[in-house]
Amino acid sequence: MAGNEQRQINRDSLFMLACLRLDGRDPVRRVKIRNLSSGGLMAEGDMRVVSGTPLEIELRNVGWVGGTVAWVQDNRFGIAFNEEIDARSVRAAQAPANADPAFVPMRPLATVTQVEPGQLRKI
């Protein structure tokens, strides 16, 4: 795809943290993901990157994904994935390892404590 064609891919804005490894040998670093599509993402972090640098990023529910730094602007940079991913699965909540996929847990109800009217503070 040409550069202007890639901009037409649907991107979802989001904010999540991910682990990133530059060139497969650097230490793992944390970055903020700002938007995501099946072909790439925009990340923000305090490391210095250069366009064309190979990297790997760990995405929730997908695992480690290979890619290349596509562009850099200040502390934000674009990553083009080597292969397309299912971006919807990254957005989905991560289920516990032993969870039944058909079971959706309910949040516990808040416990209501009875208070004597004389103990209430007037505002």
Helices and strands as residue ranges (DSSP letters): H 3-6, E 12-22, E 29-36, E 40-44, E 54-59, E 63-73, E 76-81, H 87-91, G 117-119
